[in-house]
Amino acid sequence: MAGMADKSAFRREEISRRLEESARVKQALAGSQAGEIERMVELVVGTYRSGGKVIIFGNGGSAADAQHIAGELVGRFKLERRAFPAIALNSNTSIITALANDYGYETVFSRQIEALASEKDVVVGISTSGNSPNVINALKAARNKGATTIGLTGGDGGRMVEVCDLCLIVPSQSTPRIQEAHITIGHIICELVERELAGS
């Protein structure tokens, strides 16, 4: 019985530690990146007002975040309103596997950017390290097409800093904590964009 109680106490301590760590990262993000998040809201609002779209992508957990954010924009976050155009490039497995097979995995996003992006669009690459080659290549391709490029990353920003018009850097080296902050940023963007374009 004592062993079970010790194990339960240890688990609860670990749970509390992780939640507190996540909260600290978000507090640091509020202190260092609130202005950049506001700028991202402005860029997305401007894109939608000019008839553009949001194109977003990433690998692994960042792919799930991209799909989540695109879903909130096309559907709704809190308000009933028109659908906002958003595409998650990692959601079509036929395109991804064809491009990976025919051209190599480093092209799976850049080739889609070549096909879909325009100068009216905001292109958002998500990479916790800031160094994912396929994300970097896509951001470069977006710049070549005249689109606005935004990065969501962590650590020191990696190579994404060089290829983004705006780079939001989560102040952490921990991949899980960076990913948690990215989806928080995504929710903030969705809520504020929706309120500005469709709020009363």
N, C-alpha and C positions, 0 to 999 in steps of 0.2 A: 504493500500500500504506500509506504513512504517513497519507494522508487517511482511510482506513478505520479505522486504529488510533486516530486522533484522534477520529473520530466515535464509535467504540465507548467510548473513555474518557469522552467527554462524556456519553453515554447512561448509563453506569454511575454517573457522578457525580450525574446528575439522579435516577436511581433511588434511590441512597443518600440524597440530600437529601429526597426525598418520604417515604421510609420513616422517616427520622429526625424529620421534621416531624410525621408521624402519631403517632409514639411520644411526642413531646413534648406533643402535645395530650392524649393519653390519660393521661400522667403528671400534667398539670395538672388533668384531670378527676378523677383519683383524689384529688388534694389538696383540690379545691373542692366535689365533688359526691358523695362516697362516702356521706355521711349521707342525701342525697336518694335515692340509688339504693336504699339499705337501706329507706327509707320506702316506696318504690315496691314493693319486694318484700312488705313488710308489708301494703300495701293490696291487692295482687293476691291474696295468700294469704287475707286476710280475705274478699275477694269470693268466692273459690271455696268457702271454708268456709260462707258464708251462702247458697250456691246461685246466685250471680251469675255474670256472664261478663265477658270483656274485649272491648271494641269498640275497634278501632284503625284509623287512616286517615292519609293524607297524599297529596301530589301528587308526580309524577315519581319520582325515586329514593326519596323517602320513602314513596310508594305501594308500591314493591317491598319496602322494609323492613317496612312494615305487614303485607304478605302473608307475608313470611319469618317474622316473629315469631308471627303467628297460626298458621302452619303448624307451628312448633315446639311451640306449646301444645296444639293439637289432636292432633298426632301424638305425638312424643316428642323430648326433647332428648338425654338420655343413658340414662334409666331406663325400663324397661317399667312402665307404670302406666295408670290410666284416662285417657281423653281429657279435657282441660281445655277448656271452651267458650270459643272466641275467634272473632271475626268481623272480617275486614278489609273495610271498607266500599268500598274502591276496586276490588274484584275482580269485581263484577257489572256488566259493560259495558251491559247492557240498562237496568238501573236508572239508572246514571250518565247515559247519553245521554238517557233519557226525562226525567229531572229537569232536566238542563242545557237541553234543548230547551223544556220546558214552563214551567220556573220560573227558569232562569238558573244558570250554573255555580256561583255563590256558595252555592247551596242543596243541592248534590249530596250533602253529608254531613249537614247539619242535618235535612233531610227524612227521611233514613234513621234518624237518632238519634230523631226524633219517633216513628217506627214501631217501633223495636227496643229502645231503652234503658229501663232501670228504675232505681229508687233502689238496687238491689243491685249495680249494675254499676260497673266501672271503665272510663272512656272516655279513650283515649289519642290525642291529636292530635300529629302530627309535622310540623314546619315548620322548616327551617333558619334562616329569618329571624325566625320568630315572628310574622309579619304576614300570612300567607295568609288572605284573607277567608273562604274556604269552611271552613277549619279553625277559625278564630275563631268563626264562626257555629255550627258544630257543637258546640264546647265550651260556648258559651252555651246552646244547646238542651239539652245534657246537664245542665248546672247546673239549668235550669228543671225537668228531670225528676227531680232529686234524686240524680243519679249523681255519683260521685267523678270529678273531672277531673284529668288529668295531661298535661303538655306536655313534649315533647322538642324542644329548640330549640338555638340557638347565639347568638353575639354578646352583645347585652344582653337577650335574651329577647323583645324586641318586645312586641306587644300581648297575646301569650299569657299573660304574667305576670299580667295583670289578670283572666283568666278561668279560671285553673287553681288547683285546691287544692294541687297540687304541680307545680313547674316545674323540670325538669332542663335546665340551660343549659351547653352545651359551650363552654368558654372559647376560642373561635376565631372569626375572621371569614371563614374559608375554607370554602365550601360542601362541597367534597370531604372535608376533614378532619372537619367536623361530621357528615357522613353516616357516615363510618367509625366515629366515636365512637358514633353512635346505634345501629348494629348491634351494636357491642360491648356497650353497655348492654342491648340486647334479649337478647343471649346470656346475660349475667349474670343478668338477671331470670328467664329461662326455667330456667336451671340451679338457681338458689337456690329458686325457687318449687317446682320439681319435687322437689328434695331435701327441702324442708320438708313437702310434702304426700304424697310417695310414697317417701322414703328410708327405709332401715332404721334 
